[in-house]
């Protein structure tokens, strides 16, 4: 590896050292989905709130039914009816029971629940006298105890967690109505290139449909960003400078550009920002070797990504996404990694870590395998092949080639 190239870890550490956390705000739970929790959610009520029945059946005193059997049923008189939501707490004397529904408070004098199916008449004959055919296993059977899941003051959702449907439900069950969450990072996405044309527009020789803007804006939004600007500009200094001013006016804390950072004669990002606080670096990865990163005059951070679509996608995953998640205080900032056998062999670039758009073969549930998503491998121009990618196979720089059956680290992507 050339000494002029940084490792991926070195570049990422440099990026993360410049990240500043976004402010926190309080939101109702219904508005907090997809946000990162800034302060832990503590239970305001016990879960469960009270001892309640896990079954539809009868609340009983276990001693009254301990010897019940089909040949010698235990006969009890039903003295109360307890639907969900009731606040009744009837006293059960010897030989008495209360009909009870799932979730209803268990009477203080009861210590077990007999399900309907363990009685002779079941639900159809449940409001007079019942015959218990099978005894509950022990006192406490089919009773959900108060605070068994969480007691008041217990941490229900930790700080740094992504608030998805399950986390929001847990917070609501804990009696919490609002959450303190990180504000969305404000992001501008700028595609550079005189050759770019809006998708669906007629193309003349030398023009291509612009796709990186949609790609990077969608990836940033998936990582919790608010997209305040998405545009494309031609390769002129004036147009690019005007776009940076638009991003600043929109309050962008992060500006993500694609294209204009390599070694060509018309690299507008490099031409405009060379000599500023934005550094242009070669990173030992493929695709994505040319990278730009630094602080713009208005204070926001700029990520200058290569223009080829696979390079942009990989660069976002490796550098931009972790930065966006760190800004929000997310506990985990990296995608999950699996280690899978290679379904086929492929070539690797000398001296650079490879991020290969990959597809996972799940035909054998006990042995998944991974292979290139396209016949072109990790060619950075293969925009169509991105649609077939569900992961990136990550191959170390020192690996000469991947052979069938070799274990490979695989980064899952949505």
WOBEL-V164957 format. One record per pair of residues at least 4 apart in sequence whose C-alpha atoms are under 6 Angstrom apart, sorted by sequence separation. I is the first residue (numbers start at 1). J is the second residue. If there is no record, write none. Layout:
I:J
I:J
//
This chain:
62:66
68:72
69:73
92:96
121:125
147:151
150:154
163:167
172:176
203:207
212:216
213:217
214:218
216:220
221:225
248:252
267:271
269:273
270:274
285:289
295:299
296:300
311:315
315:319
316:320
317:321
326:330
27:32
68:73
117:122
136:141
171:176
220:225
247:252
295:300
296:301
306:311
316:321
325:330
372:377
68:74
116:122
261:267
283:289
295:301
306:312
362:368
116:123
260:267
282:289
294:301
295:302
305:312
361:368
260:268
261:269
282:290
294:302
325:333
361:369
65:74
260:269
261:270
281:290
293:302
360:369
199:209
281:291
293:303
360:370
120:131
196:207
197:208
198:209
280:291
292:303
322:333
359:370
374:385
119:131
195:207
196:208
197:209
198:210
280:292
292:304
359:371
119:132
196:209
197:210
279:292
291:304
358:371
119:133
196:210
279:293
291:305
358:372
359:373
118:133
278:293
279:294
358:373
373:388
394:409
118:134
278:294
357:373
373:389
393:409
394:410
81:98
82:99
90:107
92:109
277:294
278:295
393:410
78:96
80:98
81:99
82:100
83:101
89:107
91:109
277:295
392:410
76:95
77:96
78:97
79:98
84:103
392:411
76:96
77:97
78:98
84:104
391:411
83:104
391:412
191:213
356:378
391:413
288:311
390:413
287:311
343:369
112:139
288:315
342:369
343:370
111:139
112:140
262:290
341:369
342:370
343:371
111:140
112:141
113:142
340:369
342:371
359:389
358:389
359:390
357:389
235:268
358:391
358:392
357:392
358:393
356:392
60:97
355:392
356:393
59:97
355:393
59:98
186:225
187:226
188:227
355:394
58:98
184:224
185:225
186:226
187:227
188:228
190:230
192:232
194:234
354:394
58:99
184:225
185:226
187:228
188:229
189:230
190:231
191:232
192:233
193:234
194:235
354:395
57:99
58:100
184:226
188:230
190:232
192:234
193:235
353:395
57:100
353:396
56:100
353:397
56:101
352:397
56:102
254:300
256:302
351:397
55:102
253:300
254:301
255:302
256:303
257:304
258:305
259:306
54:102
254:302
257:305
258:306
259:307
53:102
61:110
78:127
258:307
53:103
60:110
61:111
62:112
78:128
52:103
53:104
59:110
78:129
52:104
60:112
77:129
52:105
59:112
60:113
76:129
348:401
51:105
52:106
59:113
76:130
347:401
51:106
58:113
75:130
58:114
75:131
346:402
57:114
74:131
345:402
57:115
73:131
74:132
345:403
56:115
57:116
73:132
188:247
345:404
55:115
73:133
344:404
343:404
342:404
70:133
342:405
69:133
188:252
341:405
342:406
68:133
69:134
187:252
341:406
68:134
186:252
189:255
191:257
341:407
68:135
186:253
187:254
188:255
189:256
190:257
191:258
192:259
285:352
340:407
187:255
189:257
284:352
285:353
286:354
340:408
66:135
285:354
311:380
339:408
65:135
310:380
339:409
338:409
339:410
308:380
309:381
338:410
308:381
337:410
309:383
337:411
336:411
336:412
62:139
54:142
54:143
53:143
52:143
52:144
51:144
287:380
51:145
51:146
50:146
49:146
48:146
48:147
47:147
46:147
47:149
47:150
46:150
46:151
46:152
45:152
44:152
43:152
43:153
42:153
43:154
42:154
42:155
41:155
42:156
41:156
41:157
40:157
40:158
40:159
39:159
38:159
37:159
37:160
36:160
37:161
36:161
36:162
35:162
35:163
34:163
45:174
33:163
34:164
44:174
45:175
33:164
43:174
44:175
39:180
38:180
38:181
37:181
38:182
36:181
36:182
182:328
29:177
28:177
29:178
28:178
27:178
27:179
26:179
26:180
25:180
25:181
24:181
24:182
23:182
24:183
23:183
22:183
160:329
160:330
160:331
7:283
5:282
6:283
7:284
5:283
6:284
5:284
22:327
21:327
22:328
12:319
16:323
20:327
21:328
1:351
//
